[in-house]
Amino acid sequence: MTPDITQITQLHHAAQTAMQQGRFREAHQHCLAILKIDQTHADAWFLCGVIAAHNGQVAKSADIFRKAIKLAPAKAEYRTELGKQLVALQQPEQALREAEQALALAPAALPTLNTLGTVFSHVGEHEKALLCFDSATRSLQENPERSARLSTEWRADLYFNMAASTQFAGHFNAAEEAYEKAITLQPRLYKAHSALSQLRRQTHEDNHLDRLEKLRERVSTAQERLHLGHAIAKEREDLGQYSEALASLAWAKQIQARQVAYSADADAALFSSIRQLFTREVFNVQSNGCDNPEPIFIVGMPRTGTTLVEQILSSHSQVYAAGELQNFPLQVKRMTRSPSGDVLDMETLNQSLQLDMSELGRNYIDSTRPRTGHTPHFIDKLPLNFMHLGLIKLALPNAKLVCLRRDPMDACLSNYRQLFATNSKYHYYSYDLLDCGHYYIQFDRLMRHWHEVMPGAIHEVGYEALVDNPQQASRKLLAYCELPWEDQCLEFHRRKTSVATASSVQVRNTVYKSSVNRWKRYGDSMQPLYELLKSSGLYP
């Protein structure tokens, strides 16, 4: 029986209208009615996938998008939405594959270009993200009528995405212009205010404090407060108003700290379990790990110089910076099949030593392709991989392990000053200055443990020594990595690669010493943290 084309067209139009007006249940009913008539209607499947994603059913939506793609493989929009869900499912290599296929289909729809750009951003392909955002913003400017049909909020979000990618690429003037466009469209886009404050050093003559302070009374959520408070703190600090900056940070983080209810005791128990599980005997047994020598892991507390070391190493002709890869912990999680939603927890940890280490190493290497493999070495710069150093050594015995160390007070302050991704529970400690101290103490204990059970395996780089004598520290670093010296390693600030970390602005400059002993500028407010760290033996 031939499907009723007229009825299907009417149902499809009704489904699209309901979707646009936010009536998702009604839209779903229309889509089901279409599929009852014609199981091969690709767009009905696609809309069902969008509805599932809206309802938080990420895995289900990905499966539905795959059905739609099978029926209409040339639809860039379908592959883009699948890529978005794969990012949420922490499957970056599959997400990249779908995104690249979508880009090859030359998408023209502005929402597709915007979403595709965010997918590329999430998987570390910032030049491709910039290509998508640039194409979308140019289309907006060239087609005023088309632009008017899109909501102000949507256009502001596009300019924000454009600005972020432009910043990562090192084009700071263009990034500032794009952030200002986003703010003009949506004055309460607090994340844009926060990002804008980080782009340059503010001065008494040229800053945004009047605008920012006026917004204080208008914030309504913990997220808005975080972004606005961090922006104010950064600009106050630039003007030398350190006590006011610290007060702004406390105001910014107060509500979020209550909501996330970080437990230093829970983290201490997890760190203790790692130390108890990975004994010297574990490493005395002959490892059957994967012998691939490509990876160089750079670890440490966040905001302690990991990006600086990455830039020095990746300036070498034999080294590629693959970014902050989640691949190793995700492979551990996948192979242990532990049921919790956490990437690292007690159950995953306890099962991890039962894994086939050679398979774990191979799976990790395979998961980094095709991003890696075109140079003799690649860098995996996920700072919190310091918790996985034991497993990394067992699974990849020929990998190089580099750990950054920084003065504990400066490290804790730098973490407190940083607004990490608010959905990352692994940075919940950063909402309270003393919790930063408790976390640093656990980091220090674990690193001392790794040195005891894996003597000589980890090369430590002191941040202060690095900025004091970059050449000496860099030569030692390259010697450990068994790389010949290349002068360009000290010219990293001249490179035009994208840097998608909190240090994207700093690494465009030569090595500077202004961050050393930064904590002393904040006066008596830092004393409780100092006493905590001193009581743990970190200061004499």
Secondary structure, 3 states (H helix, E strand, C coil): CCCCHHHHHHHHHHHHHHHHCCCHHHHHHHHHHHHHHCCCCHHHHHHHHHHHHHCCCHHHHHHHHHHHHHHCCCCHHHHHHHHHHHHHCCCHHHHHHHHHHHHHCCCCCHHHHHHHHHHHHHCCCHHHHHHHHHHHHHHHHHCHHHHHCCCHHHHHHHHHHHHHHHHHCCCHHHHHHHHHHHHHHCCCCHHHHHHHHHCCCCCCCCCCHHHHHHHHHHCCCHHHHHHHHHHHHHHHHHCCCHHHHHHHHHHHHHHHHHHHCCCHHHHHHHHHHHHHHCCHHHHHCCCCCCCCCCEEEEECCCCCCHHHHHHHHHCCCCEEECCCCCHHHHHHHHHHCCCCCCCCCHHHHHHHCCCCHHHHHHHHHHHHCCCCCCCCEEEECCHHHHHHHHHHHHHCCCCEEEEEECCHHHHHHHHHHCCCCCCCHHHHHHHCHHHHHHHHHHHHHHHHHHHHHCCCCEEEEEHHHHHHCHHHHHHHHHHHCCCCCCHHHHCHHHCCCCCCCCCCCHHHCCCCCCCCCHHHHHHHHHHHHHHHHHHCCCCC
